């Protein structure tokens, strides 16, 4: 094969590509050429990025994929490109290109280009709402005719804690702006109505409640867009764990209340049963006595025919006749019980 001299660099070569050696041709014909500067916005609070007015991105790898997806807006690809990859490291945006600029070149090669970009610092929407304490949505948690229990409050706080843990990856709007604990319930304010709805969804797996949503016009933006505040009211049932309820004329102990059903214990047979929670079923469940209003006692003796219970408050001992075999087995000496008085009858209630 004849060897020739490159007219540009003087190198002796076996191949000329459009009159130049492969190295000179590659130097004069890059695989990509940047057409315009890449403009990024960075949130000065959480460090999230946004490219060209699109969505805010908090994951660096996701940002790199987004820039790569819109790469044709910023660079012109020349020649035959087989693969593109992009990385942002230490303030340098590097584009790695695999391909070759001309078919006559002996094989593919890799070029690394540093792309020009500019970052302007601002505040993302989620941080702006949180930092400014903007109350776009409120979730009101109440219980029908009673206060929330400590167990219910703990469930609500745990759900808030789980939601807030997402703020690092999803934005500060995942943290509540304010939480108010009142004697009658809890009010939780969010800067995002979407996050407020997400909180309700997460809570629905832990508690049962009716949901009522309302929206109120609270103003108009400078661009003329209406601003609304979303109120989501969650109403828990009138009964709770440990209460006595009346279901179609029979008394039951509420053993537990979970998202989809109520577990009850028949106070005659002491058998457990469940009732799916729905508005229709709730209409048949009436709160009869709260656990706070039941007397407390301690079983001191059980001879199989009668159960003897001492009242710590007075020292009196009550004798209660055994009506069911399971009752005798359940109330053993030393066990704590609740006492329900109904029309002169004493009913022993297991402690839920």
N, C-alpha and C positions, 0 to 999 in steps of 0.2 A: 504494500500500500504506500502510495506517495505521501511523503511528509511535507507539510507546508509551514510557512511562517505567518503568525498572526500579525496583521498590519498595525494593530493597536498596541500590543505589549511586546511583540517580538518573540514570543514563545513559539517553539517548533511543535506542531501538533499534527495528529492524523486526521482531525475533523475540523472543518470550518462551518460555522452556522451563520448563514447570511454574511459571510465574509469575515467572521470573527471566531477566535477560539472559544470553546465552551465557557471558560471562566469569564472572559470579557463579555460574552453575550449575556451570561447570567447577571453580571454586574450592571449591565445597561438595561436589562429587562426583568425587573423584579416580578415575582408572582402576584403581588398585590400592591396597589398604590392607594394611599389614603386620600379621599376626596375632601372631607371636611372634619373638623374637630368634633370629638365625642363630648357631649355635655351631660354631666351627671349632677344630681342634687344629693346632698348628704344631710341627714337630720343631725343637728348638733346635740340632741338629747340622747337618742338611742342608737345613732350610727347607721340607720337604715339608708339605702340608696334608692334613687329613682332615675330612670333613663327616659329622657324626652317626654316628661309628663305622664308616664305610664304608672303602674302600681308601685308602691313602696316595697322594697326587697330587703330582708334582714339577713339572708344567708348569702355568703360570698360566692359560693358555687352556683347558686341560682342566679346571681347578678351576672356572673360570667356567661352563663347559658343565655341570658336575656340579651346581652351585648352581641353574642355570637349569632343569635337568631335574627337580629336586626343589622348584621354586619354590612349587608349590601347597601345600606343607607349611608355608610361612612367610608367604605373602601371599594375599589374596583378590582375585581379578580381578573388576572391575565393568565394566559397559558392554560395548561391542564392541571388543575388542582385536585388532589386525591383526598386530602384530609386537612381540617382546620381545628385548632384548639386555642384557647385563650386563657390567660391567667392574670390576676391583679395581685402583685406582690410588692410590698414596700413602696407604694405610690407609683409603680411602673406597670403599665398595661401592655402585656406581651402577647403577640399573635404568632403562633407557630403554624407554618404552612408546609405541607408535603405535596410535591408535584414537580413539574418541569415546564419551563417557559416555551419550549419548542420541541416538536416531535423528533428532530434530528439529534437532540442531546442524548447522551448515552444512557441515562437512567434518572429516576426520581431523586430529588434531594430536598433538604429541609432548609427553610429560611425562617428567621425569627425577626419580627418587626416590632418596634416599640411604637404604639399608636399614641397620637396626641389626644389628650383629653383635659377637660377643665371641670373642676368640682366647685359648685357654689353651695355654701352652707345655709341651711334653713331649718324649719321644724316641720316634721311630717304631720299629717292630719291627726293620727292617733295621739301623738305626744302633745300637739297643740290643744286638743280637747282636754287631756288630763292636766297639763300644766296650767291652763286657764280655768280649771275647775268647772268646765262647761257641763251642765247637767242636762244631757239630751234625753235620758231615759231614767225612770225610777221603777224599781221592783218593790212592791209593798207585800209583805208576808203577814198574814193574819190567820187567826183560828176563830171559828164560829162560836161566839159566846164565851170565850175563855182566853187566857193568856197562853203564849207559847211555852212549851216545856223546855227544860235545860237540854234534854236530848235533842229536841227539834232545833234549838238554837245551835247546838254543836254540829248537827248535820248541815245547816245553812252555812256556818263558818267554814266547815271543811270544804264545801263546794266552792266557796269564795277563794279559799286558799289554793285549791287545785287550779281554778281559773287564773288567779294572779300569777301562778308559776309559769304561765304561758307568755307573760308580758315580755320576757327577754327575747323570745323568738317571733312573737306576733305583734308586739306593740304595747305601749303603756295603757291604751284604752281597755286592756284586759284586766286592769286593776280598777276597783271601784273608786269613784271620786270621793264618796262619803258613805259611811255606814252609821245609821242611827238606830239604837236599840231603845225602844219605848216599852212601857209596861204592857201595852196591848199588841206589840208585834215589832217587826223590823222594817226599816226603809233603807234600800240600797240604791245609791245613785251611780249611774254610769255616764261616761262621755260619748258612748256609742250605743245606739239602739240595737245594732246587730249583736254586740257582746252581751247586752242585757237579755236578749232572746236566747243566746247560747247558754247563759247562766240558768235560765228557767229550764231549758232542755236538760241540762246536767242534773238539776235538782229534782226533776220529775222522776228520775230513776231511784231516788231515795225517799221521797215523800209523796203522799197523795194530796192533790188540791184541785180546786176549780180555778180556771184561768179567765180573767176578764181584761181585755186590752182596750185602752182608749188613747186617743191622740188629741193634743191641744195645740192650737196655733199660738206661738209665743213671740212672734216677730217676723221681720222680713230682712233678708240680707241686703248688702249694698247693691247687689246685682238684681234685686227684685225677687229672689227666690224665697218662698215661705219657709220659716223655721218652725218645727213642731217638737213637742216633748211627748214621748211615749210613756204611758203609765201602764204597768202590768201588775194586776192585783191577783195574788195567790191566796185562796181561802182554804185553809185546812179544815177537816171535819170537827164537829163539836166534841167528839170523844178522843181519847188518847189511850196509850198503853196503861193498864191498871184500872181504868174506869169500868163502871157497870153500865151496860146498855140494855135496852128493851127492844127485842126483835119479835114483832107480832105477838106480844103478850108474854114472852118468856125472857128471863134475865140471863145475861151472859157476862162473863169477865172478858175484857179486851186483853188478849194475851200479847198481841203485837199488831202494828199497822205498818204495812209496807206499801210500795208504790201501786201494786196491782190488786191487793186484797187485804182483808181484815181477818186475823186469826182470833177466834173466840173460844171460850170454854163454857159449856152448859153448867149452870150452878145447881142443877138437880142431878144430872148424871156424871158431871165433871169430864165428859168427853169433849175432845177438841174438834173444831170444825172451821171451815173457812168460807168467806163470802166475798165474791169479786166486788171490787169497789167501782160503783157507777152511780150516776145521779139517781137512777131508778132504785137501786138497792139502798142507797143512803136515805131515801124517803121512808124506808121501813125500819131504819135504825134510829132509836131515840136515846139520847144520853139520859141515864137514870140517876147515877151518883158518881161523883168524881172520886178518885182514889184519895185525894187530900181530905175529903170529908168522912172517910171511913175510919171507924175505931180500929185500933191496933191491939192485938193480943198475942199471948204465947200459950201453946198447948202444953198443959202440965200432965195430962193423963188421957189415955185412950184405951177403954176396955172392950172395944168392938161394938158395944151397944150405945155408949155415950162418949162424947168428947168433952173434956173439961179444959176451959180456956181461962187464963188469968188476965185481967186488965191491968197493965202496969200503972195506969194513971190513978186507979183507985185501990188496987189490990183485990178487988172482987173476983170471984171465980164463977164463970158461966157454965152451965151444963147444956149441951146441945145433943139431941138424939140423932143417932146415925140412921139415915134413910136409904143409903146406897152403899154397897160394898166398897166401891172405889173411894168413897168419902172416908171410910175408916182407914184405908191403906194410905191415903194422902196426908192426913193430919196426924203426924207422929209426935210424941212428946219432944218438946224443945223447939218445934217448928213455929215460925212466926206466921200469923194469919191476920187478915182484915175481917172486920165484922160489919155486916149489913143488917140493919133492923128494918123489917117490913111488916106492918100491921101486926105487931106483937111477936112476930116470928124472928128468930135469930138465924141468919145464914152465914156460914163460914166461907170466906173467900180466900183462895190461895194468893200468896203475894206474887204478882207478875214479875 
